[in-house]
């Protein structure tokens, strides 16, 4: 090839590159990373999945641990990191503050578990966590989900009540709704899945206390029925196909409140004879995330 032909080919290649559509840009993709962000002086871990692309908004999962527990234990128990990575979801793992006994807790309701009457605003804190992650990463606002156990489940219900403009669905394992209906006025329908063992002797399936007591809480059935009312669902549930969520093979009976506003739905998965910390199967995270995804706003 002579010099004149070589020069002509180089020029043609440069011209072709200059004529490419402006929308074709290098992908902003990165490997899986775990970073730390801070809100109101409180740090939390954020897991960014491998293949994250800022041009494609990802769902955001926020995992909330139980009383005296921590983010690592919650993540391991539910298996959230592996499943959110597989699905390309962002995962935030915040932690509650410590009480006078040194135990981590969330200020969710009078029933659980602010025993020292702390004034910490954990509902507002989680709202700020969502806003902070959304400001720095491409978050799909239709798929912002809270998943909590026990005290974290209580807080999931509260945040859904107070920040339904940000939260589109929750899964609560062994954590009830606030007994005071006036305290829950969501601005939009929220998909709610309550998973609860009928043999739970810590947060009892049938509820506890009288409505006159601030530290009382409703039953699992009434918790979901109240959300069904708030979401505009039909008042009477129907039976769905049983689920099997635990390694001991216990049946989880499914009650479905359907025909709700938008894409929301309210369901109760009652694990027969299940305790407060049931032995979850390895596919539990996949099962609940499938449910949440099916009811994305």
VOTORNU-950528 format. One record per atom (N, C-alpha, C): residue in one letter; atom name; x, y, z. Coordinates in pm, whole numbers, m for minus. Layout:
N
lomi|vexpa|u|v|w
A|CA|X|Y|Z
...
***
This chain:
297
lomi|vexpa|u|v|w
X|N|87|m119|0
X|CA|0|0|0
X|C|90|123|0
X|N|67|214|m96
X|CA|152|332|m102
X|C|108|436|m1
X|N|189|537|19
X|CA|164|638|122
X|C|37|715|93
X|N|9|739|m33
X|CA|m111|816|m68
X|C|m238|740|m31
X|N|m238|607|m59
X|CA|m355|526|m26
X|C|m373|515|125
X|N|m260|498|198
X|CA|m265|488|344
X|C|m323|615|404
X|N|m281|730|355
X|CA|m332|859|404
X|C|m482|871|379
X|N|m524|824|263
X|CA|m667|832|227
X|C|m752|744|320
X|N|m702|623|355
X|CA|m776|533|442
X|C|m786|589|584
X|N|m677|645|634
X|CA|m678|705|767
X|C|m779|819|774
X|N|m780|900|672
X|CA|m874|1012|669
X|C|m1018|964|664
X|N|m1042|858|587
X|CA|m1178|802|579
X|C|m1223|747|714
X|N|m1133|680|786
X|CA|m1165|626|918
X|C|m1199|737|1016
X|N|m1121|844|1018
X|CA|m1149|956|1107
X|C|m1283|1020|1075
X|N|m1314|1032|945
X|CA|m1441|1090|904
X|C|m1558|1005|953
X|N|m1542|872|944
X|CA|m1649|782|988
X|C|m1672|794|1138
X|N|m1563|808|1215
X|CA|m1577|822|1359
X|C|m1646|953|1395
X|N|m1615|1059|1323
X|CA|m1677|1188|1349
X|C|m1825|1189|1316
X|N|m1866|1100|1225
X|CA|m2006|1095|1184
X|C|m2092|1003|1269
X|N|m2034|937|1368
X|CA|m2113|850|1455
X|C|m2217|932|1530
X|N|m2338|877|1555
X|CA|m2440|950|1631
X|C|m2388|990|1768
X|N|m2434|1107|1814
X|CA|m2387|1158|1943
X|C|m2430|1069|2059
X|N|m2537|988|2039
X|CA|m2588|906|2147
X|C|m2500|785|2176
X|N|m2409|753|2087
X|CA|m2320|639|2110
X|C|m2203|686|2195
X|N|m2206|650|2322
X|CA|m2101|690|2415
X|C|m2047|567|2485
X|N|m1925|575|2532
X|CA|m1869|459|2602
X|C|m1953|422|2723
X|N|m1979|295|2747
X|CA|m2061|255|2863
X|C|m1991|286|2994
X|N|m2069|340|3087
X|CA|m2014|373|3220
X|C|m2042|254|3311
X|N|m1965|149|3294
X|CA|m1986|23|3365
X|C|m1869|m1|3459
X|N|m1897|m56|3576
X|CA|m1791|m80|3674
X|C|m1811|m216|3738
X|N|m1705|m273|3794
X|CA|m1719|m400|3866
X|C|m1794|m379|3997
X|N|m1833|m489|4060
X|CA|m1903|m480|4188
X|C|m1813|m413|4291
X|N|m1869|m318|4364
X|CA|m1794|m249|4468
X|C|m1882|m232|4591
X|N|m1817|m220|4705
X|CA|m1888|m190|4829
X|C|m1825|m64|4885
X|N|m1904|42|4892
X|CA|m1855|169|4941
X|C|m1928|210|5068
X|N|m1888|323|5121
X|CA|m1949|376|5242
X|C|m1995|519|5217
X|N|m2119|547|5248
X|CA|m2173|682|5241
X|C|m2215|724|5381
X|N|m2231|853|5401
X|CA|m2272|903|5532
X|C|m2390|997|5516
X|N|m2487|983|5604
X|CA|m2603|1071|5611
X|C|m2622|1110|5757
X|N|m2630|1239|5783
X|CA|m2650|1289|5919
X|C|m2545|1233|6016
X|N|m2423|1218|5967
X|CA|m2313|1169|6049
X|C|m2313|1019|6071
X|N|m2407|948|6009
X|CA|m2417|802|6024
X|C|m2377|735|5893
X|N|m2278|648|5900
X|CA|m2231|580|5781
X|C|m2316|456|5751
X|N|m2327|422|5624
X|CA|m2390|298|5583
X|C|m2319|244|5460
X|N|m2324|114|5444
X|CA|m2260|50|5330
X|C|m2355|50|5210
X|N|m2297|70|5093
X|CA|m2373|62|4969
X|C|m2300|m31|4875
X|N|m2370|m134|4831
X|CA|m2312|m230|4737
X|C|m2361|m197|4597
X|N|m2266|m167|4509
X|CA|m2297|m138|4369
X|C|m2268|m263|4288
X|N|m2366|m317|4217
X|CA|m2346|m445|4149
X|C|m2249|m433|4031
X|N|m2183|m541|3998
X|CA|m2099|m541|3878
X|C|m2190|m520|3757
X|N|m2141|m448|3660
X|CA|m2223|m418|3544
X|C|m2313|m299|3563
X|N|m2305|m233|3679
X|CA|m2387|m112|3699
X|C|m2356|m12|3589
X|N|m2460|40|3528
X|CA|m2447|135|3418
X|C|m2534|255|3452
X|N|m2473|371|3466
X|CA|m2547|490|3509
X|C|m2653|533|3409
X|N|m2650|476|3289
X|CA|m2755|509|3191
X|C|m2879|423|3208
X|N|m2871|323|3296
X|CA|m2983|231|3316
X|C|m3016|227|3465
X|N|m3119|298|3508
X|CA|m3153|302|3651
X|C|m3173|164|3710
X|N|m3118|144|3829
X|CA|m3127|15|3899
X|C|m3219|29|4019
X|N|m3284|m81|4054
X|CA|m3363|m82|4176
X|C|m3273|m70|4298
X|N|m3331|m20|4407
X|CA|m3256|m1|4532
X|C|m3324|m82|4642
X|N|m3246|m170|4707
X|CA|m3293|m248|4822
X|C|m3224|m195|4947
X|N|m3303|m173|5052
X|CA|m3248|m131|5180
X|C|m3280|m239|5282
X|N|m3177|m300|5339
X|CA|m3195|m407|5437
X|C|m3188|m351|5578
X|N|m3285|m389|5662
X|CA|m3294|m337|5798
X|C|m3289|m451|5900
X|N|m3186|m451|5982
X|CA|m3163|m558|6079
X|C|m3260|m549|6196
X|N|m3262|m655|6276
X|CA|m3345|m660|6395
X|C|m3276|m601|6517
X|N|m3350|m596|6626
X|CA|m3298|m543|6752
X|C|m3179|m626|6800
X|N|m3073|m560|6841
X|CA|m2944|m614|6886
X|C|m2861|m675|6774
X|N|m2912|m677|6653
X|CA|m2840|m735|6540
X|C|m2762|m625|6467
X|N|m2718|m654|6346
X|CA|m2645|m556|6267
X|C|m2661|m587|6119
X|N|m2606|m501|6035
X|CA|m2625|m512|5891
X|C|m2566|m642|5835
X|N|m2450|m682|5884
X|CA|m2386|m804|5834
X|C|m2473|m927|5861
X|N|m2528|m935|5982
X|CA|m2612|m1049|6017
X|C|m2738|m1053|5933
X|N|m2798|m937|5912
X|CA|m2919|m931|5829
X|C|m2888|m974|5686
X|N|m2779|m923|5631
X|CA|m2738|m957|5495
X|C|m2715|m1107|5481
X|N|m2646|m1166|5577
X|CA|m2618|m1309|5573
X|C|m2746|m1391|5589
X|N|m2832|m1351|5681
X|CA|m2954|m1425|5709
X|C|m3048|m1428|5588
X|N|m3066|m1315|5524
X|CA|m3156|m1307|5409
X|C|m3086|m1344|5277
X|N|m2954|m1335|5273
X|CA|m2882|m1363|5148
X|C|m2898|m1252|5046
X|N|m2896|m1127|5092
X|CA|m2926|m1014|5004
X|C|m2813|m981|4907
X|N|m2688|m984|4952
X|CA|m2578|m942|4864
X|C|m2571|m1025|4736
X|N|m2577|m1156|4751
X|CA|m2565|m1243|4634
X|C|m2682|m1222|4537
X|N|m2802|m1209|4590
X|CA|m2918|m1198|4503
X|C|m2930|m1061|4438
X|N|m2896|m954|4511
X|CA|m2899|m822|4449
X|C|m2791|m810|4343
X|N|m2676|m874|4365
X|CA|m2572|m877|4262
X|C|m2623|m948|4137
X|N|m2688|m1061|4155
X|CA|m2738|m1137|4041
X|C|m2839|m1057|3961
X|N|m2916|m974|4028
X|CA|m3021|m897|3960
X|C|m2979|m757|3920
X|N|m2858|m717|3957
X|CA|m2812|m583|3921
X|C|m2877|m474|4003
X|N|m2907|m503|4132
X|CA|m2971|m406|4219
X|C|m2870|m341|4313
X|N|m2892|m216|4345
X|CA|m2815|m150|4450
X|C|m2863|m199|4586
X|N|m2772|m215|4680
X|CA|m2807|m263|4813
X|C|m2747|m172|4919
X|N|m2834|m109|4998
X|CA|m2790|m25|5109
X|C|m2811|m102|5239
X|N|m2710|m98|5326
X|CA|m2715|m169|5454
X|C|m2684|m73|5568
X|N|m2781|6|5609
X|CA|m2761|97|5723
X|C|m2773|22|5856
X|N|m2739|90|5962
X|CA|m2748|29|6095
X|C|m2813|127|6192
X|N|m2887|71|6288
X|CA|m2948|153|6391
X|C|m2844|208|6487
X|N|m2885|305|6567
X|CA|m2796|359|6669
X|C|m2797|267|6791
X|N|m2707|292|6885
X|CA|m2698|208|7005
X|C|m2776|270|7121
X|N|m2843|185|7197
X|CA|m2915|233|7314
X|C|m2823|234|7436
X|N|m2879|258|7552
X|CA|m2796|269|7673
X|C|m2730|138|7711
X|N|m2785|27|7663
X|CA|m2725|m105|7689
X|C|m2623|m143|7582
X|N|m2604|m56|7484
X|CA|m2508|m83|7378
X|C|m2565|m162|7262
X|N|m2695|m189|7263
X|CA|m2759|m267|7156
X|C|m2804|m176|7042
X|N|m2786|m224|6922
X|CA|m2836|m149|6807
X|C|m2988|m165|6797
X|N|m3056|m55|6764
X|CA|m3202|m59|6754
X|C|m3247|46|6651
X|N|m3372|31|6610
X|CA|m3438|131|6526
X|C|m3552|192|6606
X|N|m3568|323|6596
X|CA|m3681|390|6658
X|C|m3800|378|6562
X|N|m3872|268|6573
X|CA|m3980|239|6479
X|C|m4117|271|6539
X|N|m4154|205|6648
X|CA|m4280|229|6716
X|C|m4257|214|6866
X|N|m4360|246|6943
X|CA|m4348|228|7088
X|C|m4336|80|7123
X|N|m4387|m6|7036
X|CA|m4380|m150|7063
X|C|m4240|m205|7043
X|N|m4165|m148|6951
X|CA|m4031|m201|6919
X|C|m3950|m101|6839
X|N|m3831|m63|6885
X|CA|m3768|m112|7006
X|C|m3690|1|7074
X|N|m3757|116|7082
X|CA|m3693|233|7142
X|C|m3721|235|7292
X|N|m3657|145|7364
X|CA|m3688|126|7505
X|C|m3635|240|7594
X|N|m3539|317|7544
X|CA|m3483|428|7622
X|C|m3542|563|7583
X|N|m3644|560|7498
X|CA|m3713|683|7455
X|C|m3617|781|7387
X|N|m3534|727|7300
X|CA|m3445|811|7221
X|C|m3527|896|7124
X|N|m3474|1014|7091
X|CA|m3542|1101|6996
X|C|m3487|1085|6854
X|N|m3406|984|6829
X|CA|m3350|964|6696
X|C|m3463|940|6596
X|N|m3455|1007|6481
X|CA|m3558|997|6377
X|C|m3508|901|6269
X|N|m3530|772|6289
X|CA|m3482|674|6192
X|C|m3563|675|6064
X|N|m3690|710|6070
X|CA|m3769|718|5948
X|C|m3716|830|5859
X|N|m3689|944|5918
X|CA|m3630|1054|5842
X|C|m3491|1021|5792
X|N|m3415|947|5873
X|CA|m3281|906|5833
X|C|m3286|819|5708
X|N|m3376|722|5704
X|CA|m3384|635|5587
X|C|m3434|710|5465
X|N|m3522|806|5484
X|CA|m3562|892|5372
X|C|m3440|963|5314
X|N|m3352|1011|5402
X|CA|m3230|1079|5357
X|C|m3134|982|5291
X|N|m3130|857|5339
X|CA|m3046|755|5275
X|C|m3091|733|5131
X|N|m3221|720|5111
X|CA|m3274|700|4975
X|C|m3239|820|4888
X|N|m3258|940|4941
X|CA|m3229|1061|4863
X|C|m3080|1072|4829
X|N|m2995|1034|4924
X|CA|m2850|1043|4901
X|C|m2805|945|4794
X|N|m2852|820|4804
X|CA|m2815|720|4702
X|C|m2869|762|4566
X|N|m2991|813|4562
X|CA|m3052|853|4435
X|C|m2981|972|4372
X|N|m2919|1057|4454
X|CA|m2846|1172|4401
X|C|m2712|1132|4341
X|N|m2655|1020|4386
X|CA|m2523|980|4340
X|C|m2525|865|4241
X|N|m2636|792|4235
X|CA|m2647|678|4146
X|C|m2782|682|4075
X|N|m2790|609|3965
X|CA|m2914|604|3888
X|C|m3007|502|3952
X|N|m3104|551|4027
X|CA|m3199|466|4099
X|C|m3333|469|4027
X|N|m3390|351|4006
X|CA|m3522|340|3947
X|C|m3626|373|4054
X|N|m3698|484|4044
X|CA|m3791|522|4151
X|C|m3911|429|4163
X|N|m3932|342|4066
X|CA|m4042|245|4075
X|C|m4005|124|4158
X|N|m3876|109|4188
X|CA|m3827|m11|4257
X|C|m3735|28|4372
X|N|m3792|90|4472
X|CA|m3719|123|4595
X|C|m3786|45|4707
X|N|m3715|m51|4761
X|CA|m3775|m151|4850
X|C|m3704|m159|4984
X|N|m3782|m172|5091
X|CA|m3729|m198|5224
X|C|m3756|m343|5261
X|N|m3654|m409|5314
X|CA|m3667|m548|5358
X|C|m3612|m555|5500
X|N|m3698|m588|5596
X|CA|m3655|m583|5735
X|C|m3697|m704|5815
X|N|m3621|m730|5919
X|CA|m3653|m839|6013
X|C|m3682|m780|6150
X|N|m3793|m822|6211
X|CA|m3827|m785|6348
X|C|m3830|m633|6363
X|N|m3742|m575|6444
X|CA|m3737|m431|6461
X|C|m3723|m360|6326
X|N|m3645|m420|6236
X|CA|m3632|m365|6102
X|C|m3760|m376|6022
X|N|m3839|m479|6049
X|CA|m3969|m492|5984
X|C|m4066|m385|6032
X|N|m4067|m360|6162
X|CA|m4148|m250|6216
X|C|m4113|m119|6147
X|N|m3982|m93|6134
X|CA|m3941|33|6073
X|C|m3978|37|5925
X|N|m3973|m77|5856
X|CA|m4015|m80|5716
X|C|m4159|m31|5701
X|N|m4247|m79|5790
X|CA|m4385|m34|5787
X|C|m4395|117|5811
X|N|m4320|166|5909
X|CA|m4330|309|5941
X|C|m4281|396|5825
X|N|m4169|359|5766
X|CA|m4115|440|5656
X|C|m4211|436|5537
X|N|m4273|321|5512
X|CA|m4371|313|5405
X|C|m4489|406|5432
X|N|m4529|417|5558
X|CA|m4636|508|5594
X|C|m4597|654|5568
X|N|m4476|690|5609
X|CA|m4436|830|5611
X|C|m4365|877|5485
X|N|m4314|782|5405
X|CA|m4237|822|5286
X|C|m4275|737|5165
X|N|m4405|723|5144
X|CA|m4452|642|5030
X|C|m4418|707|4896
X|N|m4381|834|4897
X|CA|m4335|896|4773
X|C|m4199|842|4731
X|N|m4125|782|4825
X|CA|m3993|727|4796
X|C|m3991|575|4795
X|N|m4072|513|4881
X|CA|m4071|368|4899
X|C|m4188|306|4823
X|N|m4160|208|4739
X|CA|m4266|149|4658
X|C|m4312|13|4707
X|N|m4231|m54|4790
X|CA|m4270|m185|4840
X|C|m4185|m222|4960
X|N|m4243|m306|5048
X|CA|m4169|m353|5165
X|C|m4195|m502|5186
X|N|m4097|m567|5249
X|CA|m4113|m702|5300
X|C|m4074|m698|5446
X|N|m4166|m738|5533
X|CA|m4139|m741|5677
X|C|m4149|m884|5726
X|N|m4039|m935|5781
X|CA|m4039|m1065|5847
X|C|m4046|m1041|5997
X|N|m4159|m1076|6058
X|CA|m4175|m1071|6203
X|C|m4171|m930|6261
X|N|m4219|m833|6185
X|CA|m4230|m696|6236
X|C|m4362|m637|6195
X|N|m4441|m585|6291
X|CA|m4578|m542|6265
X|C|m4589|m394|6227
X|N|m4709|m359|6184
X|CA|m4747|m222|6157
X|C|m4781|m151|6288
X|N|m4771|m18|6287
X|CA|m4812|60|6403
X|C|m4961|40|6426
X|N|m5001|20|6553
X|CA|m5141|m9|6581
X|C|m5231|112|6558
X|N|m5178|233|6558
X|CA|m5258|354|6543
X|C|m5278|385|6394
X|N|m5397|360|6339
X|CA|m5419|385|6196
X|C|m5396|530|6157
X|N|m5420|622|6249
X|CA|m5402|763|6218
X|C|m5255|798|6193
X|N|m5165|712|6238
X|CA|m5023|740|6220
X|C|m4974|699|6081
X|N|m5058|633|6004
X|CA|m5016|586|5871
X|C|m5105|648|5765
X|N|m5049|742|5691
X|CA|m5122|809|5583
X|C|m5032|816|5460
X|N|m5009|704|5395
X|CA|m4918|704|5279
X|C|m4972|789|5165
X|N|m4881|856|5098
X|CA|m4920|944|4987
X|C|m4940|868|4857
X|N|m4907|740|4855
X|CA|m4923|657|4736
X|C|m4936|512|4781
X|N|m4994|425|4698
X|CA|m5003|283|4735
X|C|m4864|220|4748
X|N|m4849|132|4845
X|CA|m4722|63|4870
X|C|m4749|m87|4870
X|N|m4673|m163|4794
X|CA|m4685|m309|4796
X|C|m4629|m361|4928
X|N|m4706|m443|5000
X|CA|m4666|m488|5133
X|C|m4676|m640|5142
X|N|m4564|m702|5179
X|CA|m4559|m845|5204
X|C|m4517|m867|5348
X|N|m4606|m929|5425
X|CA|m4577|m963|5564
X|C|m4550|m1113|5572
X|N|m4432|m1150|5621
X|CA|m4396|m1291|5642
X|C|m4387|m1311|5792
X|N|m4460|m1410|5845
X|CA|m4464|m1421|5991
X|C|m4489|m1566|6033
X|N|m4415|m1611|6131
X|CA|m4435|m1745|6186
X|C|m4550|m1747|6284
X|N|m4638|m1845|6269
X|CA|m4753|m1853|6361
X|C|m4709|m1892|6502
X|N|m4587|m1946|6516
X|CA|m4535|m1984|6648
X|C|m4438|m1883|6705
X|N|m4430|m1764|6647
X|CA|m4339|m1661|6695
X|C|m4379|m1620|6837
X|N|m4289|m1638|6933
X|CA|m4320|m1600|7071
X|C|m4249|m1472|7113
X|N|m4189|m1403|7016
X|CA|m4127|m1272|7043
X|C|m4218|m1160|6993
X|N|m4251|m1163|6865
X|CA|m4354|m1075|6809
X|C|m4466|m1168|6767
X|N|m4565|m1177|6852
X|CA|m4665|m1284|6837
X|C|m4758|m1261|6718
X|N|m4784|m1370|6647
X|CA|m4866|m1367|6526
X|C|m5003|m1305|6554
X|N|m5057|m1331|6672
X|CA|m5191|m1282|6707
X|C|m5189|m1140|6763
X|N|m5073|m1077|6771
X|CA|m5063|m944|6830
X|C|m5055|m952|6981
X|N|m5041|m834|7043
X|CA|m5028|m831|7189
X|C|m5073|m697|7244
X|N|m5128|m702|7365
X|CA|m5167|m579|7433
X|C|m5303|m529|7388
X|N|m5353|m432|7457
X|CA|m5481|m370|7423
X|C|m5455|m243|7345
X|N|m5552|m199|7265
X|CA|m5532|m77|7186
X|C|m5501|46|7270
X|N|m5536|42|7398
X|CA|m5511|157|7484
X|C|m5363|169|7524
X|N|m5287|63|7506
X|CA|m5146|64|7545
X|C|m5059|107|7426
X|N|m4968|201|7450
X|CA|m4884|251|7343
X|C|m4791|144|7288
X|N|m4753|48|7374
X|CA|m4658|m54|7330
X|C|m4726|m179|7276
X|N|m4856|m175|7252
X|CA|m4925|m289|7193
X|C|m4902|m292|7043
X|N|m4934|m403|6981
X|CA|m4921|m413|6836
X|C|m5029|m508|6783
X|N|m5069|m489|6658
X|CA|m5177|m569|6601
X|C|m5129|m707|6557
X|N|m5223|m789|6518
X|CA|m5189|m921|6464
X|C|m5131|m908|6325
X|N|m5069|m1016|6277
X|CA|m5017|m1017|6141
X|C|m5129|m998|6040
X|N|m5243|m1062|6066
X|CA|m5357|m1049|5975
X|C|m5406|m905|5970
X|N|m5422|m843|6086
X|CA|m5470|m705|6089
X|C|m5369|m608|6032
X|N|m5241|m639|6050
X|CA|m5136|m555|5990
X|C|m5155|m547|5839
X|N|m5173|m662|5775
X|CA|m5186|m663|5629
X|C|m5323|m611|5586
X|N|m5426|m643|5663
X|CA|m5560|m593|5629
X|C|m5564|m440|5631
X|N|m5491|m380|5724
X|CA|m5487|m234|5729
X|C|m5418|m177|5606
X|N|m5309|m241|5563
X|CA|m5243|m197|5440
X|C|m5335|m218|5319
X|N|m5411|m326|5320
X|CA|m5505|m348|5211
X|C|m5606|m234|5203
X|N|m5651|m187|5318
X|CA|m5743|m73|5320
X|C|m5675|52|5266
X|N|m5554|77|5311
X|CA|m5480|195|5266
X|C|m5451|190|5117
X|N|m5427|70|5064
X|CA|m5395|54|4922
X|C|m5519|41|4835
X|N|m5637|47|4896
X|CA|m5760|38|4818
X|C|m5788|m101|4764
X|N|m5740|m205|4833
X|CA|m5762|m342|4787
X|C|m5902|m389|4825
X|N|m5941|m502|4770
X|CA|m6066|m561|4814
X|C|m6052|m603|4960
X|N|m6159|m590|5040
X|CA|m6145|m610|5185
X|C|m6123|m754|5227
X|N|m6168|m850|5147
X|CA|m6157|m990|5188
X|C|m6045|m1060|5111
X|N|m5953|m1126|5182
X|CA|m5842|m1193|5113
X|C|m5885|m1324|5051
X|N|m5807|m1367|4955
X|CA|m5824|m1500|4896
X|C|m5699|m1581|4926
X|N|m5711|m1713|4919
X|CA|m5596|m1799|4944
X|C|m5513|m1815|4818
X|N|m5383|m1798|4832
X|CA|m5293|m1820|4721
X|C|m5223|m1953|4738
X|N|m5140|m1987|4640
X|CA|m5063|m2111|4648
X|C|m4964|m2104|4764
X|N|m4954|m2212|4839
X|CA|m4863|m2215|4954
X|C|m4719|m2194|4910
X|N|m4641|m2137|4999
X|CA|m4498|m2116|4978
X|C|m4420|m2206|5074
X|N|m4296|m2233|5037
X|CA|m4207|m2309|5124
X|C|m4078|m2228|5134
X|N|m4062|m2163|5248
X|CA|m3958|m2063|5267
X|C|m3846|m2107|5357
X|N|m3865|m2216|5431
X|CA|m3769|m2255|5534
X|C|m3710|m2393|5507
X|N|m3593|m2415|5565
X|CA|m3522|m2541|5541
X|C|m3587|m2660|5609
X|N|m3678|m2634|5705
X|CA|m3746|m2745|5771
X|C|m3872|m2788|5697
X|N|m3899|m2725|5584
X|CA|m4012|m2766|5501
X|C|m4148|m2720|5548
X|N|m4153|m2627|5642
X|CA|m4281|m2579|5693
X|C|m4359|m2508|5582
X|N|m4490|m2530|5582
X|CA|m4576|m2465|5484
X|C|m4602|m2320|5524
X|N|m4597|m2231|5428
X|CA|m4636|m2092|5450
X|C|m4766|m2069|5374
X|N|m4873|m2047|5447
X|CA|m5003|m2025|5385
X|C|m5016|m1879|5342
X|N|m5065|m1860|5222
X|CA|m5064|m1729|5158
X|C|m5205|m1671|5155
X|N|m5220|m1550|5206
X|CA|m5345|m1474|5197
X|C|m5318|m1351|5112
X|N|m5404|m1327|5012
X|CA|m5381|m1221|4914
X|C|m5497|m1122|4916
X|N|m5467|m996|4940
X|CA|m5563|m888|4922
X|C|m5531|m825|4787
X|N|m5618|m842|4690
X|CA|m5588|m802|4553
X|C|m5679|m688|4507
X|N|m5671|m658|4374
X|CA|m5747|m549|4313
X|C|m5720|m417|4387
X|N|m5592|m392|4410
X|CA|m5549|m272|4482
X|C|m5523|m158|4382
X|N|m5499|m41|4435
X|CA|m5468|72|4349
X|C|m5331|53|4283
X|N|m5324|93|4158
X|CA|m5198|82|4085
X|C|m5152|m62|4077
X|N|m5024|m83|4099
X|CA|m4965|m217|4094
X|C|m4944|m276|4233
X|N|m4995|m209|4334
X|CA|m4970|m255|4471
X|C|m5051|m380|4502
X|N|m5010|m447|4607
X|CA|m5081|m564|4657
X|C|m5039|m584|4803
X|N|m5124|m650|4878
X|CA|m5093|m680|5018
X|C|m5107|m830|5039
X|N|m5002|m893|5095
X|CA|m5005|m1037|5115
X|C|m4948|m1073|5252
X|N|m4999|m1182|5305
X|CA|m4947|m1241|5428
X|C|m4904|m1383|5399
X|N|m4777|m1414|5429
X|CA|m4727|m1550|5418
X|C|m4704|m1600|5561
X|N|m4795|m1683|5608
X|CA|m4793|m1731|5746
X|C|m4722|m1865|5753
X|N|m4603|m1868|5812
X|CA|m4525|m1991|5824
X|C|m4580|m2072|5941
X|N|m4636|m2187|5912
X|CA|m4700|m2267|6015
X|C|m4598|m2312|6120
X|N|m4624|m2276|6245
X|CA|m4538|m2308|6360
X|C|m4401|m2242|6351
X|N|m4384|m2149|6259
X|CA|m4255|m2081|6246
X|C|m4226|m1990|6363
X|N|m4100|m1978|6399
X|CA|m4058|m1895|6510
X|C|m4020|m1755|6467
X|N|m3953|m1684|6557
X|CA|m3916|m1545|6530
X|C|m3801|m1535|6430
X|N|m3714|m1635|6431
X|CA|m3601|m1638|6337
X|C|m3607|m1771|6262
X|N|m3701|m1785|6169
X|CA|m3715|m1913|6099
X|C|m3593|m1944|6014
X|N|m3559|m2072|5996
X|CA|m3442|m2109|5916
X|C|m3472|m2092|5766
X|N|m3435|m1980|5711
X|CA|m3472|m1946|5574
X|C|m3395|m2028|5472
X|N|m3462|m2063|5365
X|CA|m3397|m2131|5254
X|C|m3305|m2035|5181
X|N|m3212|m2092|5106
X|CA|m3114|m2010|5034
X|C|m3177|m1927|4924
X|N|m3298|m1964|4880
X|CA|m3364|m1887|4774
X|C|m3467|m1789|4831
X|N|m3461|m1761|4961
X|CA|m3559|m1670|5020
X|C|m3548|m1532|4958
X|N|m3426|m1480|4944
X|CA|m3410|m1346|4885
X|C|m3466|m1342|4744
X|N|m3441|m1446|4666
X|CA|m3493|m1449|4529
X|C|m3645|m1449|4530
X|N|m3704|m1523|4624
X|CA|m3850|m1534|4631
X|C|m3914|m1400|4663
X|N|m3863|m1329|4762
X|CA|m3925|m1202|4799
X|C|m3894|m1092|4697
X|N|m3778|m1097|4634
X|CA|m3747|m997|4532
X|C|m3830|m1021|4406
X|N|m3860|m1146|4375
X|CA|m3953|m1175|4266
X|C|m4088|m1110|4294
X|N|m4134|m1124|4419
X|CA|m4264|m1066|4457
X|C|m4261|m914|4445
X|N|m4158|m853|4497
X|CA|m4147|m708|4489
X|C|m4142|m659|4345
X|N|m4063|m728|4264
X|CA|m4051|m689|4124
X|C|m4185|m701|4050
X|N|m4264|m800|4087
X|CA|m4394|m818|4024
X|C|m4491|m705|4057
X|N|m4460|m631|4165
X|CA|m4548|m522|4207
X|C|m4475|m388|4208
X|N|m4377|m375|4119
X|CA|m4306|m248|4108
X|C|m4404|m138|4067
X|N|m4385|m23|4122
X|CA|m4474|90|4092
X|C|m4445|137|3950
***
